[in-house]
């Protein structure tokens, strides 16, 4: 039986899969990350023109495919016809090892079915509120409620999700993080938070250092979980684990696994 998303605590999250070695946010990148033994995979979703939920980060196609235009202006069939491995290079553009190899944009449904025991942190990228019911339906059809944490920079969609599916685990959005950080720095935090609070934050933002030893300590006193993105340097990884950060998201899960094991963070 699959563990719930926070139990055991995910210490190592692969940002967009094993994205240093495979085209990001594709099924091959996810399968590789799973084989490496990461605790969870971070990914992003958009809604297609015909209402399907697909895995992709950018709102447009140009950066990583041979296509053009917005994801939401294409049908699933049109997106499936594109080469999602077209632009991947690990050597500065000298070679493109996945070009023409059949790597496709994946549906969320097919990813959940292909990796039924893998935990996912999923960011709702589409601003349109129509993504929320389609997303909920996809998660429920795969009985994946317990192994998914949902994030979004669009607070309105997170609020709709929480109202429609209160059993879904969500992180808090940037708009929710900011007042907490301000109150923490002013020593004005409440004794507890009203709901399970999961931070998914960078070390610093808007010129303000967020993740400090005092911040982590204060949040842990309030039963909050502190997840930090996107960390690719060994010394940064070591420091963040040393101050008690719960989870690190990385583009280099191989390095993070090695670091966590050396520190005894994860056996």
NORURBEL-V753993 format. One record per pair of residues at least 6 apart in sequence whose C-alpha atoms are under 8 Angstrom apart, sorted by the first residue. I is the first residue (numbers start at 0). GAP is how many residues later the second one is. D is the distance in whole Angstrom. If there is no record, write none. Layout:
i: [I:I]
gap: [GAP:GAP]
d: [D:D]
//
This chain:
i: [0:1:1:1:1:2:2:3:3:3:4:4:4:4:4:4:8:8:9:9:9:9:10:10:10:10:10:10:11:11:11:11:11:11:11:11:11:11:12:12:12:12:12:12:12:12:12:12:13:13:13:13:13:13:13:13:13:13:14:14:14:14:14:14:14:15:15:15:15:15:15:15:15:15:15:16:16:16:16:16:16:16:16:16:16:16:16:17:17:17:17:17:17:17:17:18:18:18:18:19:19:19:20:20:21:21:21:21:22:22:22:22:22:24:24:24:24:24:25:25:25:25:25:25:26:26:27:29:30:32:32:33:35:35:37:37:38:38:39:39:39:39:40:40:40:40:41:41:41:41:41:42:42:42:42:42:42:42:43:43:43:43:43:43:43:44:44:44:44:44:44:44:44:44:44:44:45:45:45:45:45:45:45:45:45:45:45:45:46:46:46:46:46:46:47:47:47:47:47:47:47:48:48:48:48:48:48:49:49:49:50:50:51:51:51:52:52:52:52:52:52:52:53:53:53:53:53:54:54:54:54:55:56:58:58:58:58:58:59:59:59:59:60:60:60:60:60:61:61:62:63:63:63:63:63:64:64:64:64:64:64:65:65:65:65:65:66:66:70:78:78:79:79:79:80:81:81:82:82:82:82:82:82:83:83:83:83:84:84:84:84:84:84:84:85:85:85:85:86:86:87:87:87:87:88:88:88:89:107:108:108:108:111:111:111:112:117:118:118:119:119:119:120:120:120:120:121:121:121:121:122:122:122:122:123:123:123:123:123:123:123:124:124:124:126:126:128:128:128:131:131:131:132:135:135:138:144:144:144:145:145:147:147:148:148:148:148:149:149:149:149:150:150:150:150:150:151:151:151:151:152:152:153:154:154:157:157:160:161:161:169:170:170:170:170:171:171:171:171:176:179:180:182:183:183:190:191:191:192:195:195:196:196:196:197:197:197:197:198:198:198:198:198:199:199:199:199:200:200:200:200:201:201:201:201:201:202:202:202:202:202:203:203:211:212:212:215:215:215:215:216:218:218:224:225:225:225:226:226:226:226:226:227:227:227:227:228:228:228:229:229:229:229:230:230:230:230:230:231:231:231:231:231:233:233:233:236:236:236:237:237:237:240:249:256:259:260]
gap: [116:115:116:144:145:143:144:142:143:144:114:115:141:142:143:144:237:238:29:30:236:237:28:235:236:237:254:255:26:27:28:235:236:237:238:241:244:245:25:26:27:28:29:234:235:236:237:240:19:24:26:27:28:235:236:237:238:239:26:27:28:215:234:235:236:8:9:10:13:14:25:26:27:28:235:7:8:9:12:13:14:15:16:24:25:26:234:6:11:12:14:15:233:234:235:6:10:232:233:70:231:232:8:69:6:7:66:76:6:61:62:65:75:18:19:30:31:32:29:58:77:78:79:80:79:84:75:11:84:8:220:84:217:218:215:219:79:80:78:79:80:81:77:78:79:80:78:79:80:81:207:12:13:14:77:78:79:80:11:12:13:78:79:80:81:8:9:10:11:12:63:77:78:79:80:81:7:8:9:10:11:13:25:26:78:79:80:85:6:7:24:25:79:84:6:23:24:25:26:27:28:22:23:24:25:26:27:24:25:26:80:83:24:55:82:54:55:56:78:81:82:85:22:51:52:53:54:50:51:52:53:49:68:11:12:13:66:67:8:9:10:11:6:7:8:9:10:6:7:24:20:21:22:23:24:17:18:19:20:21:22:16:17:18:20:21:15:16:8:25:26:24:25:26:23:22:23:16:17:19:20:21:22:18:19:20:21:13:14:15:16:17:18:19:10:12:13:14:9:12:8:9:10:11:6:7:8:6:30:29:30:33:6:30:32:29:29:28:29:27:28:29:27:28:29:30:26:27:28:29:27:28:29:30:7:26:27:28:29:30:33:27:28:29:27:30:27:28:31:25:28:29:28:25:29:6:22:23:24:22:23:20:21:19:20:21:22:18:19:20:21:7:19:20:21:22:6:19:20:21:20:21:19:18:20:12:15:7:6:8:28:26:27:28:29:25:26:27:28:22:9:29:6:31:34:31:30:31:29:27:28:26:27:28:26:27:28:29:25:26:27:28:29:26:27:28:29:25:26:27:28:8:9:26:27:28:6:7:8:25:26:6:7:31:30:31:10:27:28:29:27:6:7:21:19:20:21:18:19:20:21:22:17:19:20:21:19:20:21:18:19:20:21:6:17:18:19:20:18:19:20:23:24:21:22:25:11:19:22:21:22:25:24:6:9:6:6]
d: [8:6:8:8:7:7:7:5:5:8:6:8:6:5:6:7:7:8:5:6:8:6:6:6:4:6:8:7:6:5:7:6:6:6:8:7:7:7:6:6:5:5:6:7:6:5:6:7:7:7:6:5:6:6:5:6:7:5:6:5:7:7:6:5:5:5:5:8:7:8:7:5:5:8:7:6:6:8:5:5:8:7:5:6:7:7:8:7:5:6:6:5:7:7:7:7:6:6:7:7:6:6:7:7:7:5:7:8:6:7:6:6:8:6:8:6:6:7:7:8:7:7:6:6:7:7:8:7:8:7:7:7:8:7:7:7:8:7:6:5:5:7:8:6:5:6:6:5:6:8:8:7:8:7:7:6:5:6:6:5:5:5:5:6:6:6:5:5:5:7:7:7:6:5:6:7:6:5:7:6:8:8:7:7:7:6:5:7:5:6:8:6:6:6:7:6:5:7:6:6:6:8:5:5:5:5:8:8:5:7:8:7:7:7:7:6:6:8:8:7:7:8:8:7:6:4:5:7:6:6:6:7:7:6:6:8:8:8:7:5:4:5:6:5:6:6:7:5:7:7:6:7:6:5:7:7:5:5:7:5:6:6:6:7:6:8:6:8:8:8:6:6:6:8:7:7:7:7:7:7:6:6:8:8:5:5:6:5:5:7:7:8:5:7:7:6:4:7:7:7:6:7:7:7:6:5:7:8:7:6:8:7:8:7:8:7:7:5:6:6:5:6:6:5:6:7:7:6:5:6:6:4:5:8:8:7:6:5:8:8:8:7:8:8:6:7:8:6:8:7:7:6:8:8:7:6:7:6:8:7:8:8:7:7:5:5:7:8:6:5:6:7:6:5:7:7:6:8:8:6:5:6:7:6:7:8:8:8:7:8:7:7:5:6:7:7:6:6:7:7:7:7:5:7:8:7:5:8:6:7:6:7:5:6:6:5:6:7:7:6:5:6:8:7:5:6:7:8:6:5:6:7:8:5:5:7:6:6:5:7:7:5:7:8:5:8:7:7:7:7:8:7:8:6:6:5:7:7:6:4:6:7:7:6:5:6:6:5:7:7:5:5:7:7:7:6:5:7:6:6:6:8:8:7:7:7:7:7:7:7:8:8:8:7:8:6:6]
//
